[in-house]
């Protein structure tokens, strides 16, 4: 199964830009900014640094890594490294959740930030057979600093070619304050793709659907607490982006064996399998597929169907979807 998953062409729909930096990349940036950051410059010490006591601690550590991204060259280095890691796992398409406001407020001009990620995007398509697209998300922990309006302004004024969706990350909380930003982003043609229901309750998922017009939801695992919500998600085919290991590492779920993925799938809710922040959680997309295969009792055919679901639930063009689905069919059919 591991061998089959490794070779399987895949899409990843829930993976964070900074959170995907490899230990080598993080250590290199930490060394560059040594003395001004608590992040270790030794890759071997990062595993201990990335040991989280709860979701709040995870956010604290995550922001310390964000603080290492201080100029456009750092942005380019980060993005290219992420692209290489994705391509090495046979990921053909990824929607990277990018938080431009966190970098812009630290002094990187919005135009330079967008130019850096787009340069890496073009190189990934040319050299790695990987299509990258962007979800610009509001960091909810920074709302008091104008993160909502700032993120929207960057999205609509810069509008990089890879930008396809608008999101909301950070700690779970009320969704209503963000409705006006999502209304404007959707009116400008961006898809709605917020996080919700990761650590709070099912109401956050309801609000993401009703107030933010969510077309896909990051995590959404608390939907399992509400049969009516599961029925609604299934009826309207609103997918959840499931990241099993992440949920355990942030203590959103006690253990993998207690993860609600089987209950969500049994209710008919569409899901994709993703990593969230893979190096921080010591995982890969292959690992997450293996976890899902175990929890759902899937054989190779079922795992291939998971990969197809990720492609179909993506915001990729129809042509891109068809090409990757053909690759999956050829690979699975040749086993």
Short mmCIF file of the C-alpha atoms (twelve columns), coordinates in Angstrom:
data_MODEL
# 
_entry.id   MODEL 
# 
loop_
_atom_site.group_PDB 
_atom_site.id 
_atom_site.type_symbol 
_atom_site.label_atom_id 
_atom_site.label_alt_id 
_atom_site.label_comp_id 
_atom_site.label_asym_id 
_atom_site.label_seq_id 
_atom_site.Cartn_x 
_atom_site.Cartn_y 
_atom_site.Cartn_z 
_atom_site.pdbx_PDB_model_num 
ATOM 1   C CA . UNK A 1   0.000   0.000  0.000   1 
ATOM 2   C CA . UNK A 2   2.796   2.444  0.896   1 
ATOM 3   C CA . UNK A 3   4.440   1.816  -2.462  1 
ATOM 4   C CA . UNK A 4   1.129   2.295  -4.266  1 
ATOM 5   C CA . UNK A 5   0.443   5.583  -2.468  1 
ATOM 6   C CA . UNK A 6   3.952   6.891  -3.147  1 
ATOM 7   C CA . UNK A 7   3.564   6.482  -6.890  1 
ATOM 8   C CA . UNK A 8   -0.051  7.663  -7.045  1 
ATOM 9   C CA . UNK A 9   -0.557  11.084 -8.708  1 
ATOM 10  C CA . UNK A 10  -2.243  13.281 -6.125  1 
ATOM 11  C CA . UNK A 11  -3.706  16.706 -5.380  1 
ATOM 12  C CA . UNK A 12  -3.331  18.514 -2.064  1 
ATOM 13  C CA . UNK A 13  -6.002  21.037 -1.118  1 
ATOM 14  C CA . UNK A 14  -5.127  21.973 2.474   1 
ATOM 15  C CA . UNK A 15  -1.474  22.777 2.964   1 
ATOM 16  C CA . UNK A 16  -0.033  25.969 4.406   1 
ATOM 17  C CA . UNK A 17  2.739   27.972 2.788   1 
ATOM 18  C CA . UNK A 18  4.936   28.657 5.832   1 
ATOM 19  C CA . UNK A 19  3.830   25.480 7.580   1 
ATOM 20  C CA . UNK A 20  5.245   23.418 4.707   1 
ATOM 21  C CA . UNK A 21  8.804   24.707 5.059   1 
ATOM 22  C CA . UNK A 22  11.155  21.743 5.435   1 
ATOM 23  C CA . UNK A 23  13.395  21.535 8.519   1 
ATOM 24  C CA . UNK A 24  16.336  22.402 6.290   1 
ATOM 25  C CA . UNK A 25  14.596  25.524 4.981   1 
ATOM 26  C CA . UNK A 26  13.474  26.609 8.454   1 
ATOM 27  C CA . UNK A 27  16.954  26.038 9.884   1 
ATOM 28  C CA . UNK A 28  18.551  27.997 7.035   1 
ATOM 29  C CA . UNK A 29  16.218  30.936 7.636   1 
ATOM 30  C CA . UNK A 30  16.730  30.692 11.416  1 
ATOM 31  C CA . UNK A 31  20.503  30.796 10.941  1 
ATOM 32  C CA . UNK A 32  20.145  33.829 8.713   1 
ATOM 33  C CA . UNK A 33  18.196  35.611 11.443  1 
ATOM 34  C CA . UNK A 34  20.032  34.077 14.408  1 
ATOM 35  C CA . UNK A 35  19.779  36.077 17.592  1 
ATOM 36  C CA . UNK A 36  16.422  37.580 16.660  1 
ATOM 37  C CA . UNK A 37  14.288  34.420 16.677  1 
ATOM 38  C CA . UNK A 38  13.601  31.559 19.115  1 
ATOM 39  C CA . UNK A 39  13.492  29.057 16.218  1 
ATOM 40  C CA . UNK A 40  16.459  26.634 16.376  1 
ATOM 41  C CA . UNK A 41  19.000  26.870 13.566  1 
ATOM 42  C CA . UNK A 42  19.745  23.143 13.952  1 
ATOM 43  C CA . UNK A 43  17.351  20.947 11.908  1 
ATOM 44  C CA . UNK A 44  17.716  18.137 14.466  1 
ATOM 45  C CA . UNK A 45  16.303  20.359 17.209  1 
ATOM 46  C CA . UNK A 46  13.224  21.366 15.253  1 
ATOM 47  C CA . UNK A 47  11.317  18.162 16.054  1 
ATOM 48  C CA . UNK A 48  11.383  19.097 19.739  1 
ATOM 49  C CA . UNK A 49  10.494  22.707 18.927  1 
ATOM 50  C CA . UNK A 50  7.543   21.456 16.868  1 
ATOM 51  C CA . UNK A 51  6.065   19.494 19.796  1 
ATOM 52  C CA . UNK A 52  2.776   21.193 20.627  1 
ATOM 53  C CA . UNK A 53  0.910   21.214 23.916  1 
ATOM 54  C CA . UNK A 54  -2.337  22.484 22.380  1 
ATOM 55  C CA . UNK A 55  -3.700  24.506 19.465  1 
ATOM 56  C CA . UNK A 56  -2.735  27.822 21.074  1 
ATOM 57  C CA . UNK A 57  0.862   26.665 21.438  1 
ATOM 58  C CA . UNK A 58  0.860   25.533 17.813  1 
ATOM 59  C CA . UNK A 59  -0.195  29.025 16.696  1 
ATOM 60  C CA . UNK A 60  2.565   30.564 18.813  1 
ATOM 61  C CA . UNK A 61  5.223   28.321 17.258  1 
ATOM 62  C CA . UNK A 62  3.776   28.780 13.772  1 
ATOM 63  C CA . UNK A 63  4.014   32.569 14.072  1 
ATOM 64  C CA . UNK A 64  7.633   32.313 15.177  1 
ATOM 65  C CA . UNK A 65  8.378   30.569 11.874  1 
ATOM 66  C CA . UNK A 66  6.342   33.159 9.972   1 
ATOM 67  C CA . UNK A 67  8.615   35.794 11.504  1 
ATOM 68  C CA . UNK A 68  11.589  34.220 9.712   1 
ATOM 69  C CA . UNK A 69  10.141  35.306 6.353   1 
ATOM 70  C CA . UNK A 70  11.479  38.841 6.180   1 
ATOM 71  C CA . UNK A 71  12.079  39.712 2.528   1 
ATOM 72  C CA . UNK A 72  11.052  38.647 -0.971  1 
ATOM 73  C CA . UNK A 73  14.081  36.370 -1.306  1 
ATOM 74  C CA . UNK A 74  12.912  34.462 1.795   1 
ATOM 75  C CA . UNK A 75  9.447   34.140 0.218   1 
ATOM 76  C CA . UNK A 76  10.903  32.755 -3.019  1 
ATOM 77  C CA . UNK A 77  13.171  30.319 -1.138  1 
ATOM 78  C CA . UNK A 78  10.261  29.094 0.964   1 
ATOM 79  C CA . UNK A 79  7.852   28.657 -1.945  1 
ATOM 80  C CA . UNK A 80  10.316  26.845 -4.187  1 
ATOM 81  C CA . UNK A 81  11.267  24.479 -1.357  1 
ATOM 82  C CA . UNK A 82  7.603   23.670 -0.753  1 
ATOM 83  C CA . UNK A 83  7.094   23.024 -4.466  1 
ATOM 84  C CA . UNK A 84  10.038  20.626 -4.564  1 
ATOM 85  C CA . UNK A 85  8.729   18.687 -1.571  1 
ATOM 86  C CA . UNK A 86  5.257   18.394 -3.091  1 
ATOM 87  C CA . UNK A 87  6.567   17.259 -6.464  1 
ATOM 88  C CA . UNK A 88  8.747   14.610 -4.801  1 
ATOM 89  C CA . UNK A 89  5.519   13.036 -3.475  1 
ATOM 90  C CA . UNK A 90  3.923   12.896 -6.943  1 
ATOM 91  C CA . UNK A 91  1.609   15.781 -6.115  1 
ATOM 92  C CA . UNK A 92  0.520   17.180 -9.460  1 
ATOM 93  C CA . UNK A 93  -1.684  19.978 -8.179  1 
ATOM 94  C CA . UNK A 94  -1.763  21.895 -4.910  1 
ATOM 95  C CA . UNK A 95  -3.732  24.795 -3.515  1 
ATOM 96  C CA . UNK A 96  -1.330  26.436 -1.109  1 
ATOM 97  C CA . UNK A 97  -2.861  28.451 1.714   1 
ATOM 98  C CA . UNK A 98  -0.851  31.674 1.763   1 
ATOM 99  C CA . UNK A 99  -1.090  34.403 4.411   1 
ATOM 100 C CA . UNK A 100 0.293   37.510 2.689   1 
ATOM 101 C CA . UNK A 101 -0.830  39.881 5.435   1 
ATOM 102 C CA . UNK A 102 1.581   38.287 7.905   1 
ATOM 103 C CA . UNK A 103 4.504   39.117 5.624   1 
ATOM 104 C CA . UNK A 104 3.276   42.498 4.418   1 
ATOM 105 C CA . UNK A 105 2.807   43.789 7.957   1 
ATOM 106 C CA . UNK A 106 6.407   42.725 8.640   1 
ATOM 107 C CA . UNK A 107 7.614   44.993 5.852   1 
ATOM 108 C CA . UNK A 108 7.586   42.961 2.631   1 
ATOM 109 C CA . UNK A 109 5.790   44.992 -0.056  1 
ATOM 110 C CA . UNK A 110 2.655   43.219 -1.303  1 
ATOM 111 C CA . UNK A 111 3.787   43.444 -4.923  1 
ATOM 112 C CA . UNK A 112 7.188   41.905 -4.118  1 
ATOM 113 C CA . UNK A 113 5.545   39.133 -2.084  1 
ATOM 114 C CA . UNK A 114 3.218   38.231 -4.951  1 
ATOM 115 C CA . UNK A 115 6.008   38.408 -7.520  1 
ATOM 116 C CA . UNK A 116 8.077   35.977 -5.424  1 
ATOM 117 C CA . UNK A 117 5.355   33.338 -5.098  1 
ATOM 118 C CA . UNK A 118 4.429   33.693 -8.771  1 
ATOM 119 C CA . UNK A 119 8.050   33.237 -9.826  1 
ATOM 120 C CA . UNK A 120 8.192   29.988 -7.862  1 
ATOM 121 C CA . UNK A 121 4.818   28.954 -9.284  1 
ATOM 122 C CA . UNK A 122 6.047   29.398 -12.856 1 
ATOM 123 C CA . UNK A 123 9.219   27.442 -12.100 1 
ATOM 124 C CA . UNK A 124 7.206   24.609 -10.527 1 
ATOM 125 C CA . UNK A 125 5.021   24.288 -13.620 1 
ATOM 126 C CA . UNK A 126 8.050   24.406 -15.916 1 
ATOM 127 C CA . UNK A 127 10.459  22.178 -14.003 1 
ATOM 128 C CA . UNK A 128 8.435   19.991 -11.623 1 
ATOM 129 C CA . UNK A 129 5.206   19.068 -13.441 1 
ATOM 130 C CA . UNK A 130 3.372   20.740 -10.557 1 
ATOM 131 C CA . UNK A 131 0.559   23.255 -10.747 1 
ATOM 132 C CA . UNK A 132 0.339   25.570 -7.753  1 
ATOM 133 C CA . UNK A 133 -2.584  27.823 -6.986  1 
ATOM 134 C CA . UNK A 134 -3.125  30.135 -4.026  1 
ATOM 135 C CA . UNK A 135 -5.727  30.571 -1.324  1 
ATOM 136 C CA . UNK A 136 -5.087  33.919 0.376   1 
ATOM 137 C CA . UNK A 137 -6.300  33.532 3.942   1 
ATOM 138 C CA . UNK A 138 -7.027  35.946 6.757   1 
ATOM 139 C CA . UNK A 139 -5.040  35.130 9.922   1 
ATOM 140 C CA . UNK A 140 -7.824  35.331 12.489  1 
ATOM 141 C CA . UNK A 141 -5.386  35.780 15.370  1 
ATOM 142 C CA . UNK A 142 -4.380  39.141 13.809  1 
ATOM 143 C CA . UNK A 143 -7.876  40.544 13.116  1 
ATOM 144 C CA . UNK A 144 -7.317  43.428 15.543  1 
ATOM 145 C CA . UNK A 145 -4.475  44.568 13.296  1 
ATOM 146 C CA . UNK A 146 -6.628  44.886 10.213  1 
ATOM 147 C CA . UNK A 147 -5.865  41.455 8.817   1 
ATOM 148 C CA . UNK A 148 -9.268  41.049 7.146   1 
ATOM 149 C CA . UNK A 149 -9.241  44.265 5.187   1 
ATOM 150 C CA . UNK A 150 -5.508  43.973 4.564   1 
ATOM 151 C CA . UNK A 151 -5.755  40.470 3.118   1 
ATOM 152 C CA . UNK A 152 -8.696  41.462 0.941   1 
ATOM 153 C CA . UNK A 153 -6.831  44.503 -0.370  1 
ATOM 154 C CA . UNK A 154 -3.768  42.442 -1.283  1 
ATOM 155 C CA . UNK A 155 -5.941  39.841 -3.001  1 
ATOM 156 C CA . UNK A 156 -7.956  42.292 -5.074  1 
ATOM 157 C CA . UNK A 157 -5.242  44.852 -5.824  1 
ATOM 158 C CA . UNK A 158 -2.437  42.430 -6.651  1 
ATOM 159 C CA . UNK A 159 -4.549  39.519 -7.967  1 
ATOM 160 C CA . UNK A 160 -1.652  37.183 -8.824  1 
ATOM 161 C CA . UNK A 161 -2.360  34.696 -11.606 1 
ATOM 162 C CA . UNK A 162 -2.457  31.719 -9.219  1 
ATOM 163 C CA . UNK A 163 -4.970  33.237 -6.811  1 
ATOM 164 C CA . UNK A 164 -8.219  31.287 -6.929  1 
ATOM 165 C CA . UNK A 165 -9.724  31.358 -3.441  1 
ATOM 166 C CA . UNK A 166 -10.144 33.322 -0.224  1 
ATOM 167 C CA . UNK A 167 -9.771  31.746 3.195   1 
ATOM 168 C CA . UNK A 168 -9.696  32.183 6.943   1 
ATOM 169 C CA . UNK A 169 -7.139  30.496 9.188   1 
ATOM 170 C CA . UNK A 170 -5.863  30.756 12.736  1 
ATOM 171 C CA . UNK A 171 -7.824  29.918 15.878  1 
ATOM 172 C CA . UNK A 172 -11.465 28.941 15.546  1 
ATOM 173 C CA . UNK A 173 -13.880 31.642 16.563  1 
ATOM 174 C CA . UNK A 174 -16.917 33.593 15.359  1 
ATOM 175 C CA . UNK A 175 -17.207 33.635 11.566  1 
ATOM 176 C CA . UNK A 176 -19.642 36.562 11.333  1 
ATOM 177 C CA . UNK A 177 -16.992 39.333 11.588  1 
ATOM 178 C CA . UNK A 178 -15.435 38.065 8.370   1 
ATOM 179 C CA . UNK A 179 -18.593 37.961 6.263   1 
ATOM 180 C CA . UNK A 180 -18.019 41.349 4.624   1 
ATOM 181 C CA . UNK A 181 -14.573 40.339 3.418   1 
ATOM 182 C CA . UNK A 182 -15.841 37.085 1.960   1 
ATOM 183 C CA . UNK A 183 -18.752 38.852 0.292   1 
ATOM 184 C CA . UNK A 184 -16.329 41.140 -1.520  1 
ATOM 185 C CA . UNK A 185 -13.905 38.357 -2.418  1 
ATOM 186 C CA . UNK A 186 -16.698 36.203 -3.819  1 
ATOM 187 C CA . UNK A 187 -18.081 39.156 -5.779  1 
ATOM 188 C CA . UNK A 188 -14.619 39.489 -7.338  1 
ATOM 189 C CA . UNK A 189 -14.736 35.866 -8.484  1 
ATOM 190 C CA . UNK A 190 -12.723 34.127 -5.779  1 
ATOM 191 C CA . UNK A 191 -13.894 30.834 -4.295  1 
ATOM 192 C CA . UNK A 192 -14.758 30.707 -0.589  1 
ATOM 193 C CA . UNK A 193 -12.535 28.263 1.308   1 
ATOM 194 C CA . UNK A 194 -12.421 29.062 5.062   1 
ATOM 195 C CA . UNK A 195 -11.218 26.964 7.970   1 
ATOM 196 C CA . UNK A 196 -13.987 26.123 10.438  1 
ATOM 197 C CA . UNK A 197 -14.884 23.536 13.049  1 
ATOM 198 C CA . UNK A 198 -11.355 22.423 13.812  1 
ATOM 199 C CA . UNK A 199 -11.257 23.016 17.576  1 
ATOM 200 C CA . UNK A 200 -14.596 24.610 18.522  1 
ATOM 201 C CA . UNK A 201 -17.961 23.196 17.519  1 
ATOM 202 C CA . UNK A 202 -20.315 22.465 14.651  1 
ATOM 203 C CA . UNK A 203 -21.747 25.993 14.740  1 
ATOM 204 C CA . UNK A 204 -18.529 27.331 13.246  1 
ATOM 205 C CA . UNK A 205 -19.099 25.073 10.226  1 
ATOM 206 C CA . UNK A 206 -22.716 26.180 9.904   1 
ATOM 207 C CA . UNK A 207 -21.548 29.812 9.977   1 
ATOM 208 C CA . UNK A 208 -18.860 29.148 7.372   1 
ATOM 209 C CA . UNK A 209 -21.527 27.770 5.039   1 
ATOM 210 C CA . UNK A 210 -24.309 30.259 5.767   1 
ATOM 211 C CA . UNK A 211 -22.310 33.457 6.317   1 
ATOM 212 C CA . UNK A 212 -19.131 32.945 4.298   1 
ATOM 213 C CA . UNK A 213 -20.598 30.952 1.412   1 
ATOM 214 C CA . UNK A 214 -18.045 28.176 1.904   1 
ATOM 215 C CA . UNK A 215 -17.596 25.961 -1.143  1 
ATOM 216 C CA . UNK A 216 -15.049 23.809 0.700   1 
ATOM 217 C CA . UNK A 217 -14.133 23.842 4.371   1 
ATOM 218 C CA . UNK A 218 -10.734 23.467 5.969   1 
ATOM 219 C CA . UNK A 219 -10.950 20.698 8.580   1 
ATOM 220 C CA . UNK A 220 -14.653 20.890 9.552   1 
ATOM 221 C CA . UNK A 221 -14.317 17.807 11.741  1 
ATOM 222 C CA . UNK A 222 -16.713 19.161 14.392  1 
ATOM 223 C CA . UNK A 223 -19.483 18.600 11.859  1 
ATOM 224 C CA . UNK A 224 -19.470 15.041 13.182  1 
ATOM 225 C CA . UNK A 225 -21.179 16.383 16.328  1 
ATOM 226 C CA . UNK A 226 -24.281 17.469 14.384  1 
ATOM 227 C CA . UNK A 227 -26.221 14.951 12.252  1 
ATOM 228 C CA . UNK A 228 -28.226 17.760 10.623  1 
ATOM 229 C CA . UNK A 229 -25.010 19.464 9.550   1 
ATOM 230 C CA . UNK A 230 -23.595 16.240 8.128   1 
ATOM 231 C CA . UNK A 231 -26.830 15.803 6.189   1 
ATOM 232 C CA . UNK A 232 -26.590 19.372 4.870   1 
ATOM 233 C CA . UNK A 233 -22.956 18.973 3.786   1 
ATOM 234 C CA . UNK A 234 -23.778 15.698 2.070   1 
ATOM 235 C CA . UNK A 235 -26.889 17.039 0.353   1 
ATOM 236 C CA . UNK A 236 -25.069 20.090 -0.988  1 
ATOM 237 C CA . UNK A 237 -21.808 18.210 -1.577  1 
ATOM 238 C CA . UNK A 238 -19.673 20.674 0.369   1 
ATOM 239 C CA . UNK A 239 -16.311 18.957 0.863   1 
ATOM 240 C CA . UNK A 240 -14.225 18.879 4.022   1 
ATOM 241 C CA . UNK A 241 -10.434 19.010 3.833   1 
ATOM 242 C CA . UNK A 242 -9.383  16.355 6.349   1 
ATOM 243 C CA . UNK A 243 -5.907  16.439 7.944   1 
ATOM 244 C CA . UNK A 244 -5.828  13.533 10.431  1 
ATOM 245 C CA . UNK A 245 -2.329  13.822 11.899  1 
ATOM 246 C CA . UNK A 246 -2.655  17.587 12.261  1 
ATOM 247 C CA . UNK A 247 -5.814  17.129 14.310  1 
ATOM 248 C CA . UNK A 248 -3.998  14.831 16.715  1 
ATOM 249 C CA . UNK A 249 -0.877  17.007 16.974  1 
ATOM 250 C CA . UNK A 250 -2.903  20.112 17.842  1 
ATOM 251 C CA . UNK A 251 -5.019  18.085 20.305  1 
ATOM 252 C CA . UNK A 252 -8.195  18.705 18.313  1 
ATOM 253 C CA . UNK A 253 -8.611  14.907 18.356  1 
ATOM 254 C CA . UNK A 254 -7.264  12.617 21.084  1 
ATOM 255 C CA . UNK A 255 -5.874  9.954  18.741  1 
ATOM 256 C CA . UNK A 256 -6.020  8.773  15.148  1 
ATOM 257 C CA . UNK A 257 -8.254  5.878  16.177  1 
ATOM 258 C CA . UNK A 258 -10.782 8.411  17.516  1 
ATOM 259 C CA . UNK A 259 -10.742 10.593 14.409  1 
ATOM 260 C CA . UNK A 260 -14.250 11.224 13.025  1 
ATOM 261 C CA . UNK A 261 -13.214 10.643 9.385   1 
ATOM 262 C CA . UNK A 262 -15.117 7.313  9.117   1 
ATOM 263 C CA . UNK A 263 -18.287 8.889  10.532  1 
ATOM 264 C CA . UNK A 264 -18.045 11.844 8.142   1 
ATOM 265 C CA . UNK A 265 -17.522 9.594  5.103   1 
ATOM 266 C CA . UNK A 266 -20.332 7.248  6.179   1 
ATOM 267 C CA . UNK A 267 -22.667 10.259 6.219   1 
ATOM 268 C CA . UNK A 268 -21.943 10.897 2.541   1 
ATOM 269 C CA . UNK A 269 -19.891 14.064 3.040   1 
ATOM 270 C CA . UNK A 270 -17.196 14.470 0.363   1 
ATOM 271 C CA . UNK A 271 -13.658 14.628 1.741   1 
ATOM 272 C CA . UNK A 272 -10.098 15.080 0.590   1 
ATOM 273 C CA . UNK A 273 -6.987  13.964 2.484   1 
ATOM 274 C CA . UNK A 274 -4.327  16.552 3.249   1 
ATOM 275 C CA . UNK A 275 -1.346  17.410 5.471   1 
ATOM 276 C CA . UNK A 276 -1.952  20.981 6.761   1 
ATOM 277 C CA . UNK A 277 1.605   21.746 8.011   1 
ATOM 278 C CA . UNK A 278 3.525   18.564 7.199   1 
ATOM 279 C CA . UNK A 279 7.047   19.157 8.621   1 
ATOM 280 C CA . UNK A 280 5.596   20.645 11.806  1 
ATOM 281 C CA . UNK A 281 3.522   17.496 12.274  1 
ATOM 282 C CA . UNK A 282 6.208   15.065 11.040  1 
ATOM 283 C CA . UNK A 283 3.994   13.790 8.261   1 
ATOM 284 C CA . UNK A 284 3.699   13.603 4.482   1 
ATOM 285 C CA . UNK A 285 0.758   13.322 2.137   1 
ATOM 286 C CA . UNK A 286 1.636   9.664  1.690   1 
ATOM 287 C CA . UNK A 287 1.440   9.173  5.451   1 
ATOM 288 C CA . UNK A 288 -1.993  10.818 5.549   1 
ATOM 289 C CA . UNK A 289 -3.282  8.600  2.740   1 
ATOM 290 C CA . UNK A 290 -2.039  5.560  4.650   1 
ATOM 291 C CA . UNK A 291 -3.839  6.753  7.772   1 
ATOM 292 C CA . UNK A 292 -7.047  7.309  5.798   1 
ATOM 293 C CA . UNK A 293 -6.743  3.880  4.167   1 
ATOM 294 C CA . UNK A 294 -6.505  2.264  7.602   1 
ATOM 295 C CA . UNK A 295 -9.334  4.253  9.165   1 
ATOM 296 C CA . UNK A 296 -11.639 3.661  6.188   1 
ATOM 297 C CA . UNK A 297 -10.583 0.100  5.396   1 
ATOM 298 C CA . UNK A 298 -9.562  0.928  1.833   1 
ATOM 299 C CA . UNK A 299 -7.725  -1.186 -0.710  1 
ATOM 300 C CA . UNK A 300 -5.667  0.275  -3.562  1 
ATOM 301 C CA . UNK A 301 -8.793  0.961  -5.596  1 
ATOM 302 C CA . UNK A 302 -10.321 2.899  -2.702  1 
ATOM 303 C CA . UNK A 303 -7.154  4.920  -2.210  1 
ATOM 304 C CA . UNK A 304 -7.154  5.794  -5.910  1 
ATOM 305 C CA . UNK A 305 -10.730 6.994  -5.474  1 
ATOM 306 C CA . UNK A 306 -9.544  9.252  -2.624  1 
ATOM 307 C CA . UNK A 307 -6.996  10.771 -4.972  1 
ATOM 308 C CA . UNK A 308 -9.659  11.276 -7.643  1 
ATOM 309 C CA . UNK A 309 -11.903 12.970 -5.067  1 
ATOM 310 C CA . UNK A 310 -9.150  15.447 -4.204  1 
ATOM 311 C CA . UNK A 311 -8.772  16.372 -7.847  1 
ATOM 312 C CA . UNK A 312 -12.512 16.729 -8.451  1 
ATOM 313 C CA . UNK A 313 -12.997 18.854 -5.314  1 
ATOM 314 C CA . UNK A 314 -10.197 21.211 -6.303  1 
ATOM 315 C CA . UNK A 315 -10.633 24.604 -7.931  1 
ATOM 316 C CA . UNK A 316 -8.370  23.563 -10.804 1 
ATOM 317 C CA . UNK A 317 -9.404  24.143 -14.390 1 
ATOM 318 C CA . UNK A 318 -11.388 21.398 -16.098 1 
ATOM 319 C CA . UNK A 319 -8.421  20.702 -18.358 1 
ATOM 320 C CA . UNK A 320 -6.076  20.289 -15.383 1 
ATOM 321 C CA . UNK A 321 -8.543  18.016 -13.610 1 
ATOM 322 C CA . UNK A 322 -8.949  15.826 -16.689 1 
ATOM 323 C CA . UNK A 323 -5.201  15.484 -17.132 1 
ATOM 324 C CA . UNK A 324 -4.552  14.433 -13.533 1 
ATOM 325 C CA . UNK A 325 -7.553  12.092 -13.444 1 
ATOM 326 C CA . UNK A 326 -6.215  10.409 -16.583 1 
ATOM 327 C CA . UNK A 327 -2.857  9.970  -14.856 1 
ATOM 328 C CA . UNK A 328 -4.540  8.385  -11.834 1 
ATOM 329 C CA . UNK A 329 -6.544  6.047  -14.037 1 
ATOM 330 C CA . UNK A 330 -3.440  4.996  -15.966 1 
ATOM 331 C CA . UNK A 331 -1.453  4.418  -12.785 1 
ATOM 332 C CA . UNK A 332 -4.185  2.494  -10.944 1 
ATOM 333 C CA . UNK A 333 -5.108  0.508  -14.031 1 
ATOM 334 C CA . UNK A 334 -1.530  -0.554 -14.585 1 
ATOM 335 C CA . UNK A 335 -1.146  -2.199 -11.183 1 
# 
